[in-house]
Structure formats: C-alpha cells, structure tokens
Amino acid sequence: MLNIVLFGPPGAGKGTQSEKIIEKYQLSHLSTGDLFRKHLNEGTELGKTAQKYMDEGKLVPDSVVIGMVEDKIKDTPDTHGFIFDGFPRTVAQAEALDELMTKLGDYINGMIALEVPDKELKTRIKKRALTSGRVDDQDDDKINTRIKVYKEETLPVAEYYHKQGKFHKTDGVGSIDKIFSSLTRVIDQL
Ligand code: ADP
C-alpha cells in the first residue's frame, strides 16, 4: 500500500491535488473535512457534534475524529492505499493514525506539505466562499481562526513526521498542473 498524508493550511489546495493523486495512483481519498460535511448533510449525531466546532473554524475533538477515520479505513478494504487530507491535524491524531496503521500491518510512507503564504490562502478561501456554501469560508474572523488553529495545533504534526524522516514539502503556488507534477516527483520516491 501507498499511504500519504497531504498536509497544508486551509486553502492550500489539498482537495484539488488529492483528486489528481487518487486518479494517478489509484488511492482512496480520506478527507476528514469531507466526511464531517457528509455527516452534517445527513444530520447524523456525529454531524451535530462536529457542526459547532466547524462553523467556528475550531478543531473537532480528537476522539470523534479518530473514531470516524477508523470506521472509514475499515469500510475501505482492498485499496492500494490512502491519501489522508486534513488528517492528522494534531499530534494525538498522528499517534492514533500510526497505531491504526500498525494494527493493519501497514505504515505511512510519507507526509507532503503544500506551502502557501497566508495572503494567498485568504484570497483563495474568499474566492471559494462564492461557490462552496461553507459557513467557515464566509468571513474573515473564521478564516483567521482556522489559520491560527493550523499554526498552533496542526504545524507540530509536521515536526512529528520530520522526526520519523518522512517529511517532504512542495511549493503550493502556481498552476494546478505544475504543483501536481512537483507532488508526483516526491510520491514516486516514497
Ligand atoms: P480546510 O482545510 O479548508 O480548513 P477541511 O475541509 O479540511 O477544511 O475541514 C473543515 C473543518 O472540519 C475544520 O475547520 C474542522 O472544524 C473540521 N475538521 C476537519 N478535519 C479535522 C481533523 N482532523 N481534526 C479536527 N477537526 C477537523
């Protein structure tokens, strides 16, 4: 299996690049943001729990996220591997993911971080707000909270993979195809 963590701040383009990666490498996409939005639309208990955190741009508690990821992995047998998008977002989640992978007799091949300056992130999220319908894309306060939460709670996850010798980064600014080809150069060496 090929298991990749795609990392980066909100608006970095993880969703866009994930789509291209899963097509080329035949991987399964595991986006915790997408899974939460699905629960929200279906009105599940989990969706109701997650909503208040998501709407404010804060992180959903680790236990909720980890349980949901475990279920999704179990529901995806016979895959060539996973691209994790928006997960792990805390060190506790990264540790839980390593435990889950070990249980499956597998491991994370590497993390790839998409680097994009804050100013560009805000521009992209505001543009996306016009069509995404996402409450958390709609105003500056929420966008700023998400970027702050990313720096305080999520950036340490990069260090976690760095210590394991699994950290890689690519420039997330430029055309979608140019960024994709930088990503494939890294993936092909994992
Ligand atoms: P973005 O990367 O644009 O911020 P996502 O779609 O990945 O958006 O996530 C949207 C929201 O869902 C987050 O702001 C957070 O509230 C919640 N969420 C998604 N993934 C996680 C996670 N791994 N841990 C905690 N909360 C999460």
py3Dmol code that shows the C-alpha trace and the ligand (Angstrom):
import py3Dmol

protein = """\
ATOM      1  CA  MET A   1       0.000   0.000   0.000  1.00  0.00           C
ATOM      2  CA  LEU A   2       0.972   3.608  -0.528  1.00  0.00           C
ATOM      3  CA  ASN A   3      -0.225   5.817   2.329  1.00  0.00           C
ATOM      4  CA  ILE A   4       0.365   9.538   2.039  1.00  0.00           C
ATOM      5  CA  VAL A   5      -0.500  12.404   4.349  1.00  0.00           C
ATOM      6  CA  LEU A   6      -1.171  15.549   2.316  1.00  0.00           C
ATOM      7  CA  PHE A   7      -0.531  18.484   4.615  1.00  0.00           C
ATOM      8  CA  GLY A   8      -1.093  22.209   4.479  1.00  0.00           C
ATOM      9  CA  PRO A   9      -3.124  25.130   5.788  1.00  0.00           C
ATOM     10  CA  PRO A  10      -6.794  25.736   4.901  1.00  0.00           C
ATOM     11  CA  GLY A  11      -6.984  26.792   1.273  1.00  0.00           C
ATOM     12  CA  ALA A  12      -3.649  25.191   0.334  1.00  0.00           C
ATOM     13  CA  GLY A  13      -5.252  23.080  -2.393  1.00  0.00           C
ATOM     14  CA  LYS A  14      -5.226  19.694  -0.665  1.00  0.00           C
ATOM     15  CA  GLY A  15      -8.640  18.715  -2.027  1.00  0.00           C
ATOM     16  CA  THR A  16      -7.774  19.685  -5.608  1.00  0.00           C
ATOM     17  CA  GLN A  17      -4.442  17.862  -5.604  1.00  0.00           C
ATOM     18  CA  SER A  18      -5.900  14.823  -3.787  1.00  0.00           C
ATOM     19  CA  GLU A  19      -8.311  14.281  -6.657  1.00  0.00           C
ATOM     20  CA  LYS A  20      -5.460  14.179  -9.143  1.00  0.00           C
ATOM     21  CA  ILE A  21      -3.310  11.958  -6.937  1.00  0.00           C
ATOM     22  CA  ILE A  22      -6.036   9.352  -6.343  1.00  0.00           C
ATOM     23  CA  GLU A  23      -6.634   9.137 -10.074  1.00  0.00           C
ATOM     24  CA  LYS A  24      -2.978   8.632 -10.963  1.00  0.00           C
ATOM     25  CA  TYR A  25      -2.065   6.252  -8.130  1.00  0.00           C
ATOM     26  CA  GLN A  26      -5.469   4.554  -7.615  1.00  0.00           C
ATOM     27  CA  LEU A  27      -5.636   5.520  -3.963  1.00  0.00           C
ATOM     28  CA  SER A  28      -8.622   6.044  -1.674  1.00  0.00           C
ATOM     29  CA  HIS A  29      -9.297   9.598  -0.524  1.00  0.00           C
ATOM     30  CA  LEU A  30      -9.821  10.102   3.184  1.00  0.00           C
ATOM     31  CA  SER A  31     -10.715  13.741   3.825  1.00  0.00           C
ATOM     32  CA  THR A  32     -11.948  14.349   7.377  1.00  0.00           C
ATOM     33  CA  GLY A  33     -13.434  17.714   6.319  1.00  0.00           C
ATOM     34  CA  ASP A  34     -15.452  15.981   3.559  1.00  0.00           C
ATOM     35  CA  LEU A  35     -16.528  13.211   5.946  1.00  0.00           C
ATOM     36  CA  PHE A  36     -17.730  15.757   8.508  1.00  0.00           C
ATOM     37  CA  ARG A  37     -19.629  17.713   5.839  1.00  0.00           C
ATOM     38  CA  LYS A  38     -21.289  14.448   4.729  1.00  0.00           C
ATOM     39  CA  HIS A  39     -22.362  13.721   8.318  1.00  0.00           C
ATOM     40  CA  LEU A  40     -23.637  17.286   8.604  1.00  0.00           C
ATOM     41  CA  ASN A  41     -25.729  16.967   5.441  1.00  0.00           C
ATOM     42  CA  GLU A  42     -27.129  13.638   6.590  1.00  0.00           C
ATOM     43  CA  GLY A  43     -27.926  15.081  10.017  1.00  0.00           C
ATOM     44  CA  THR A  44     -26.182  12.283  11.956  1.00  0.00           C
ATOM     45  CA  GLU A  45     -25.311  12.605  15.669  1.00  0.00           C
ATOM     46  CA  LEU A  46     -21.657  12.849  14.718  1.00  0.00           C
ATOM     47  CA  GLY A  47     -22.513  15.660  12.300  1.00  0.00           C
ATOM     48  CA  LYS A  48     -24.364  17.547  15.032  1.00  0.00           C
ATOM     49  CA  THR A  49     -21.396  17.195  17.396  1.00  0.00           C
ATOM     50  CA  ALA A  50     -18.962  18.406  14.742  1.00  0.00           C
ATOM     51  CA  GLN A  51     -21.018  21.338  13.468  1.00  0.00           C
ATOM     52  CA  LYS A  52     -20.415  23.829  16.250  1.00  0.00           C
ATOM     53  CA  TYR A  53     -16.643  23.358  16.021  1.00  0.00           C
ATOM     54  CA  MET A  54     -16.577  23.501  12.227  1.00  0.00           C
ATOM     55  CA  ASP A  55     -18.738  26.604  11.969  1.00  0.00           C
ATOM     56  CA  GLU A  56     -16.330  28.454  14.252  1.00  0.00           C
ATOM     57  CA  GLY A  57     -13.233  27.174  12.468  1.00  0.00           C
ATOM     58  CA  LYS A  58     -12.078  25.180  15.514  1.00  0.00           C
ATOM     59  CA  LEU A  59     -10.940  21.569  15.611  1.00  0.00           C
ATOM     60  CA  VAL A  60     -13.422  18.796  16.296  1.00  0.00           C
ATOM     61  CA  PRO A  61     -12.257  16.793  19.378  1.00  0.00           C
ATOM     62  CA  ASP A  62      -9.644  14.129  18.620  1.00  0.00           C
ATOM     63  CA  SER A  63     -11.717  11.188  19.887  1.00  0.00           C
ATOM     64  CA  VAL A  64     -14.538  12.000  17.441  1.00  0.00           C
ATOM     65  CA  VAL A  65     -12.160  12.396  14.502  1.00  0.00           C
ATOM     66  CA  ILE A  66     -10.143   9.267  15.237  1.00  0.00           C
ATOM     67  CA  GLY A  67     -13.249   7.065  15.582  1.00  0.00           C
ATOM     68  CA  MET A  68     -14.583   8.352  12.265  1.00  0.00           C
ATOM     69  CA  VAL A  69     -11.253   7.708  10.490  1.00  0.00           C
ATOM     70  CA  GLU A  70     -11.029   4.186  11.913  1.00  0.00           C
ATOM     71  CA  ASP A  71     -14.525   3.409  10.585  1.00  0.00           C
ATOM     72  CA  LYS A  72     -13.677   4.792   7.160  1.00  0.00           C
ATOM     73  CA  ILE A  73     -10.466   2.751   6.916  1.00  0.00           C
ATOM     74  CA  LYS A  74     -12.336  -0.422   7.915  1.00  0.00           C
ATOM     75  CA  ASP A  75     -15.008   0.346   5.311  1.00  0.00           C
ATOM     76  CA  THR A  76     -12.369   0.579   2.559  1.00  0.00           C
ATOM     77  CA  PRO A  77     -10.900  -2.908   2.082  1.00  0.00           C
ATOM     78  CA  ASP A  78      -8.719  -3.924  -0.889  1.00  0.00           C
ATOM     79  CA  THR A  79      -7.365  -0.463  -1.562  1.00  0.00           C
ATOM     80  CA  HIS A  80      -3.952   0.421  -2.996  1.00  0.00           C
ATOM     81  CA  GLY A  81      -3.567   2.898  -0.163  1.00  0.00           C
ATOM     82  CA  PHE A  82      -4.891   6.152   1.249  1.00  0.00           C
ATOM     83  CA  ILE A  83      -4.336   9.801   0.733  1.00  0.00           C
ATOM     84  CA  PHE A  84      -5.078  11.480   4.060  1.00  0.00           C
ATOM     85  CA  ASP A  85      -6.349  15.034   3.525  1.00  0.00           C
ATOM     86  CA  GLY A  86      -6.956  17.281   6.542  1.00  0.00           C
ATOM     87  CA  PHE A  87      -5.881  14.495   8.893  1.00  0.00           C
ATOM     88  CA  PRO A  88      -3.927  14.152  11.145  1.00  0.00           C
ATOM     89  CA  ARG A  89      -4.366  17.702  12.396  1.00  0.00           C
ATOM     90  CA  THR A  90      -2.983  17.221  15.919  1.00  0.00           C
ATOM     91  CA  VAL A  91      -0.078  15.190  17.265  1.00  0.00           C
ATOM     92  CA  ALA A  92      -2.566  12.957  19.142  1.00  0.00           C
ATOM     93  CA  GLN A  93      -4.269  12.196  15.803  1.00  0.00           C
ATOM     94  CA  ALA A  94      -0.892  11.411  14.197  1.00  0.00           C
ATOM     95  CA  GLU A  95      -0.089   8.965  17.006  1.00  0.00           C
ATOM     96  CA  ALA A  96      -3.516   7.356  16.667  1.00  0.00           C
ATOM     97  CA  LEU A  97      -3.025   7.011  12.911  1.00  0.00           C
ATOM     98  CA  ASP A  98       0.327   5.263  13.420  1.00  0.00           C
ATOM     99  CA  GLU A  99      -1.364   2.840  15.845  1.00  0.00           C
ATOM    100  CA  LEU A 100      -4.180   2.169  13.390  1.00  0.00           C
ATOM    101  CA  MET A 101      -1.723   1.534  10.566  1.00  0.00           C
ATOM    102  CA  THR A 102       0.355  -0.817  12.716  1.00  0.00           C
ATOM    103  CA  LYS A 103      -2.805  -2.774  13.581  1.00  0.00           C
ATOM    104  CA  LEU A 104      -3.406  -3.182   9.846  1.00  0.00           C
ATOM    105  CA  GLY A 105       0.209  -4.293   9.329  1.00  0.00           C
ATOM    106  CA  ASP A 106       0.889  -1.127   7.384  1.00  0.00           C
ATOM    107  CA  TYR A 107       2.510   2.302   7.744  1.00  0.00           C
ATOM    108  CA  ILE A 108       2.536   5.889   6.475  1.00  0.00           C
ATOM    109  CA  ASN A 109       5.027   6.249   3.608  1.00  0.00           C
ATOM    110  CA  GLY A 110       5.365   9.989   3.928  1.00  0.00           C
ATOM    111  CA  MET A 111       3.873  13.399   4.516  1.00  0.00           C
ATOM    112  CA  ILE A 112       3.935  16.078   1.820  1.00  0.00           C
ATOM    113  CA  ALA A 113       3.298  19.678   2.841  1.00  0.00           C
ATOM    114  CA  LEU A 114       1.891  22.204   0.368  1.00  0.00           C
ATOM    115  CA  GLU A 115       3.391  25.595   1.192  1.00  0.00           C
ATOM    116  CA  VAL A 116       1.279  28.688   0.508  1.00  0.00           C
ATOM    117  CA  PRO A 117       1.645  32.188   2.031  1.00  0.00           C
ATOM    118  CA  ASP A 118      -1.180  33.426   4.328  1.00  0.00           C
ATOM    119  CA  LYS A 119      -2.196  36.254   1.992  1.00  0.00           C
ATOM    120  CA  GLU A 120      -2.727  33.845  -0.906  1.00  0.00           C
ATOM    121  CA  LEU A 121      -4.706  31.463   1.373  1.00  0.00           C
ATOM    122  CA  LYS A 122      -7.146  34.209   2.308  1.00  0.00           C
ATOM    123  CA  THR A 123      -7.631  35.207  -1.319  1.00  0.00           C
ATOM    124  CA  ARG A 124      -8.321  31.597  -2.307  1.00  0.00           C
ATOM    125  CA  ILE A 125     -10.747  30.914   0.543  1.00  0.00           C
ATOM    126  CA  LYS A 126     -12.727  34.075  -0.205  1.00  0.00           C
ATOM    127  CA  LYS A 127     -12.973  33.073  -3.847  1.00  0.00           C
ATOM    128  CA  ARG A 128     -14.088  29.579  -2.830  1.00  0.00           C
ATOM    129  CA  ALA A 129     -16.706  31.115  -0.481  1.00  0.00           C
ATOM    130  CA  LEU A 130     -18.628  32.324  -3.535  1.00  0.00           C
ATOM    131  CA  THR A 131     -19.428  28.730  -4.512  1.00  0.00           C
ATOM    132  CA  SER A 132     -18.609  26.409  -1.576  1.00  0.00           C
ATOM    133  CA  GLY A 133     -21.588  27.285   0.598  1.00  0.00           C
ATOM    134  CA  ARG A 134     -19.296  26.606   3.573  1.00  0.00           C
ATOM    135  CA  VAL A 135     -20.109  28.666   6.665  1.00  0.00           C
ATOM    136  CA  ASP A 136     -16.427  28.597   7.664  1.00  0.00           C
ATOM    137  CA  ASP A 137     -15.370  30.195   4.350  1.00  0.00           C
ATOM    138  CA  GLN A 138     -17.659  33.170   4.725  1.00  0.00           C
ATOM    139  CA  ASP A 139     -15.974  35.720   6.952  1.00  0.00           C
ATOM    140  CA  ASP A 140     -12.532  36.997   7.920  1.00  0.00           C
ATOM    141  CA  ASP A 141     -12.866  36.043  11.598  1.00  0.00           C
ATOM    142  CA  LYS A 142     -13.490  32.396  10.787  1.00  0.00           C
ATOM    143  CA  ILE A 143     -10.755  32.258   8.182  1.00  0.00           C
ATOM    144  CA  ASN A 144      -8.286  33.861  10.607  1.00  0.00           C
ATOM    145  CA  THR A 145      -9.279  31.389  13.354  1.00  0.00           C
ATOM    146  CA  ARG A 146      -8.619  28.468  11.014  1.00  0.00           C
ATOM    147  CA  ILE A 147      -5.196  29.782  10.033  1.00  0.00           C
ATOM    148  CA  LYS A 148      -4.350  30.427  13.719  1.00  0.00           C
ATOM    149  CA  VAL A 149      -5.526  26.926  14.757  1.00  0.00           C
ATOM    150  CA  TYR A 150      -3.432  25.496  11.919  1.00  0.00           C
ATOM    151  CA  LYS A 151      -0.293  27.256  13.162  1.00  0.00           C
ATOM    152  CA  GLU A 152      -0.807  26.407  16.832  1.00  0.00           C
ATOM    153  CA  GLU A 153      -2.254  22.902  16.764  1.00  0.00           C
ATOM    154  CA  THR A 154      -1.512  21.444  13.353  1.00  0.00           C
ATOM    155  CA  LEU A 155       2.019  22.623  12.468  1.00  0.00           C
ATOM    156  CA  PRO A 156       3.536  20.400  15.220  1.00  0.00           C
ATOM    157  CA  VAL A 157       2.299  17.418  13.174  1.00  0.00           C
ATOM    158  CA  ALA A 158       4.903  18.304  10.510  1.00  0.00           C
ATOM    159  CA  GLU A 159       7.611  18.024  13.171  1.00  0.00           C
ATOM    160  CA  TYR A 160       6.184  14.632  14.202  1.00  0.00           C
ATOM    161  CA  TYR A 161       6.759  13.269  10.658  1.00  0.00           C
ATOM    162  CA  HIS A 162      10.053  15.130  10.325  1.00  0.00           C
ATOM    163  CA  LYS A 163      11.376  13.184  13.325  1.00  0.00           C
ATOM    164  CA  GLN A 164      10.415   9.968  11.544  1.00  0.00           C
ATOM    165  CA  GLY A 165      12.288  11.115   8.411  1.00  0.00           C
ATOM    166  CA  LYS A 166       9.007  11.244   6.476  1.00  0.00           C
ATOM    167  CA  PHE A 167       8.547  14.980   5.916  1.00  0.00           C
ATOM    168  CA  HIS A 168       8.589  16.448   2.385  1.00  0.00           C
ATOM    169  CA  LYS A 169       7.399  19.779   1.076  1.00  0.00           C
ATOM    170  CA  THR A 170       6.414  21.363  -2.215  1.00  0.00           C
ATOM    171  CA  ASP A 171       5.571  24.870  -3.350  1.00  0.00           C
ATOM    172  CA  GLY A 172       1.769  25.182  -3.376  1.00  0.00           C
ATOM    173  CA  VAL A 173       1.727  28.344  -5.526  1.00  0.00           C
ATOM    174  CA  GLY A 174       1.489  28.163  -9.320  1.00  0.00           C
ATOM    175  CA  SER A 175      -0.660  26.267 -11.775  1.00  0.00           C
ATOM    176  CA  ILE A 176      -2.554  23.158 -10.609  1.00  0.00           C
ATOM    177  CA  ASP A 177      -0.584  21.032 -13.093  1.00  0.00           C
ATOM    178  CA  LYS A 178       2.787  22.417 -12.050  1.00  0.00           C
ATOM    179  CA  ILE A 179       2.048  21.723  -8.374  1.00  0.00           C
ATOM    180  CA  PHE A 180       0.790  18.247  -9.266  1.00  0.00           C
ATOM    181  CA  SER A 181       3.990  17.394 -11.101  1.00  0.00           C
ATOM    182  CA  SER A 182       6.093  18.517  -8.092  1.00  0.00           C
ATOM    183  CA  LEU A 183       3.938  16.263  -5.922  1.00  0.00           C
ATOM    184  CA  THR A 184       4.337  13.273  -8.229  1.00  0.00           C
ATOM    185  CA  ARG A 185       8.123  13.707  -8.177  1.00  0.00           C
ATOM    186  CA  VAL A 186       8.016  13.337  -4.387  1.00  0.00           C
ATOM    187  CA  ILE A 187       5.470  10.494  -4.392  1.00  0.00           C
ATOM    188  CA  ASP A 188       7.456   8.476  -6.931  1.00  0.00           C
ATOM    189  CA  GLN A 189      10.357   8.396  -4.493  1.00  0.00           C
ATOM    190  CA  LEU A 190       8.398   7.398  -1.396  1.00  0.00           C
TER     191      LEU A 190
END
"""
ligand_1 = """\
27
ADP
P -9.868 23.389 5.452
O -8.631 22.588 5.174
O -10.295 24.214 4.298
O -9.823 24.159 6.734
P -11.435 20.951 5.958
O -12.473 20.672 4.962
O -10.238 20.064 5.999
O -11.070 22.443 5.672
O -12.047 20.993 7.433
C -13.157 21.790 7.770
C -13.384 21.766 9.302
O -13.653 20.410 9.714
C -12.191 22.175 10.156
O -12.091 23.572 10.334
C -12.509 21.437 11.470
O -13.522 22.080 12.217
C -13.081 20.126 10.980
N -12.017 19.107 10.824
C -11.641 18.534 9.645
N -10.650 17.645 9.843
C -10.385 17.667 11.169
C -9.462 16.983 11.997
N -8.596 16.085 11.504
N -9.463 17.246 13.341
C -10.320 18.132 13.852
N -11.217 18.812 13.142
C -11.261 18.600 11.807
"""
view = py3Dmol.view(width=600, height=400)
view.addModel(protein, "pdb")
view.setStyle({"model": 0}, {"cartoon": {"style": "trace"}})
view.addModel(ligand_1, "xyz")
view.setStyle({"model": 1}, {"stick": {}})
view.zoomTo()
view.show()
